[in-house]
Amino acid sequence: MFEVKRVEILDSETESRLVKMLDAAFECDFSDEDWEHTFGGYRFLGFLEAELIAHGAIVPRKIYVDSQHLTVGYVEGVAVDPRYWRNGYGSNLMAAITKVCRENFEVSMLSTDEKAFYRKHGWRDFEGESFVLVQGTEVRSEEEDEGLMYLLGNSTSDKSPRKVVCESRSGDFW
């Protein structure tokens, strides 16, 4: 039976297994910065029986959305162990993540190459312009626009964001 658990703290053994699983799921393209980006918010682990096979995180990020400074639920590190792909475990995990995003944030965002997967969970393609705030200056991040998606949550607005500006960070800004 597959079960999704929200965890606060990782012990060293679980963290080690998790990093190995993420590296395999991202085909050896999961950097130390990518790992760091999963900290500071809600962490979800998926277990099949007692085996850790899935992960996802929602990290609160300060992002300007159409000139409004919001705390956005930014989804990071969503992955399933490749041995278990295409069995619905990622969808179960994403359903739990999406529920928390809707309940706790006006807007949530993520960056992905797997847009069809997220669309099934109500996420929408971002069709605006993205920027990164570097030393107080907005720098256009046009190459990121296509991969960005958003989800409206506990907002009174149903407008699609047109301009988003995140703060710079190590590794991928978005």
C-alpha positions in Angstrom: 0.0 0.0 0.0 1.3 3.5 -0.9 1.2 6.2 1.7 2.2 9.9 1.6 3.5 11.3 4.9 4.4 14.9 5.7 7.6 15.0 7.6 9.3 17.7 9.6 12.8 16.3 10.2 14.9 13.8 8.2 17.2 11.4 10.1 20.5 10.8 8.4 19.6 7.4 7.1 16.4 8.6 5.4 18.2 11.7 4.0 20.9 9.5 2.5 18.3 7.1 0.9 16.3 10.1 -0.3 19.2 11.9 -2.0 20.1 8.7 -3.8 16.5 8.2 -5.0 16.3 11.8 -6.2 19.6 11.5 -8.1 18.3 8.4 -9.8 14.9 9.9 -10.5 16.5 13.1 -12.0 18.9 10.9 -14.0 22.0 12.2 -12.1 21.0 15.8 -12.6 19.9 16.7 -9.0 22.5 19.1 -7.6 23.4 20.1 -4.1 21.6 23.4 -4.8 18.5 21.5 -5.9 18.6 19.5 -2.6 19.0 22.8 -0.6 16.0 24.2 -2.4 13.8 21.5 -0.9 14.3 22.8 2.7 12.3 25.3 4.7 8.7 24.3 4.2 6.6 21.2 3.8 8.3 17.9 2.9 6.3 14.9 1.7 7.6 11.4 1.5 5.9 8.5 -0.3 6.3 5.0 1.0 5.3 1.7 -0.6 5.0 -0.6 2.4 8.1 0.6 4.3 10.2 1.5 1.3 10.8 5.2 0.5 9.9 5.7 -3.2 8.7 9.3 -3.6 9.4 12.9 -2.6 8.1 16.4 -3.0 8.4 19.7 -1.1 6.6 23.0 -0.9 8.9 25.8 0.1 7.5 29.3 0.9 9.2 31.9 -1.3 8.8 35.6 -1.5 7.8 36.3 -5.1 6.3 39.5 -6.6 3.2 38.4 -8.5 1.9 41.3 -10.6 3.6 43.8 -8.4 2.1 42.2 -5.2 4.7 40.8 -2.8 3.4 37.3 -1.9 4.6 34.2 -0.1 4.2 31.7 -2.8 4.2 27.9 -2.3 7.1 26.8 -4.6 7.1 23.1 -5.3 10.5 21.5 -5.5 12.0 18.0 -5.9 9.0 16.1 -7.0 10.2 12.6 -7.9 9.4 8.9 -7.8 12.0 6.1 -7.8 12.4 5.2 -11.5 11.6 1.5 -10.6 8.1 2.6 -9.7 7.3 5.1 -12.5 3.9 4.9 -14.3 2.1 3.3 -11.4 0.2 6.3 -10.1 2.5 7.0 -7.1 3.6 10.4 -8.4 -0.1 11.3 -8.9 -1.0 10.3 -5.4 2.0 12.4 -4.1 1.1 15.4 -6.2 -2.5 15.3 -5.1 -1.4 15.7 -1.5 1.0 18.5 -2.4 -1.6 20.3 -4.5 -4.1 20.1 -1.6 -1.7 21.8 0.8 -0.8 24.4 -1.8 -4.5 25.3 -2.4 -5.2 25.5 1.3 -2.1 27.5 2.4 -1.1 29.8 -0.4 -2.8 32.4 -2.6 -0.6 31.3 -5.5 1.8 28.3 -5.8 4.4 27.8 -8.6 6.8 25.3 -10.0 9.2 24.8 -12.9 9.1 21.6 -14.9 9.6 19.9 -18.3 6.7 17.5 -17.4 3.8 19.9 -17.8 1.2 17.3 -18.8 1.6 15.6 -15.4 0.9 18.7 -13.4 -2.0 19.9 -15.6 -3.8 16.7 -14.5 -3.7 18.1 -11.0 -5.1 21.6 -11.9 -1.8 23.4 -12.4 -1.8 25.9 -15.3 0.8 27.0 -17.7 2.3 30.4 -16.9 1.9 32.7 -19.9 3.4 35.8 -18.5 7.0 37.1 -18.1 9.4 36.0 -15.4 12.2 38.0 -13.8 14.9 37.4 -11.1 15.7 40.2 -8.6 19.5 40.5 -8.6 21.0 43.1 -6.3 17.8 45.1 -6.4 17.5 45.0 -10.2 14.9 42.9 -12.1 16.6 40.7 -14.7 14.4 39.1 -17.3 14.5 35.3 -17.2 12.8 34.6 -20.5 14.3 31.1 -20.8 12.3 30.1 -17.7 8.9 31.2 -18.8 8.0 28.1 -20.7 8.7 25.8 -17.8 6.8 27.7 -15.2 3.4 26.7 -13.9 1.1 28.1 -11.3 -1.9 27.1 -9.1 -4.4 29.5 -7.6 -5.2 28.6 -4.0 -6.9 30.6 -1.2 -6.9 33.7 -3.3 -10.0 35.8 -4.1 -8.6 36.4 -7.6 -8.9 34.0 -10.5 -6.6 36.0 -12.7 -3.6 34.4 -14.3 -0.3 36.0 -13.1 1.3 38.1 -15.9 4.6 39.1 -14.3 6.5 37.2 -11.6 9.8 38.2 -9.9 11.7 35.9 -7.6 14.7 36.6 -5.5 18.0 35.2 -6.7 19.4 32.1 -5.1 22.2 29.6 -5.7 21.6 27.1 -8.5 18.4 27.5 -10.6 16.6 30.7 -9.7 13.2 29.2 -10.6 
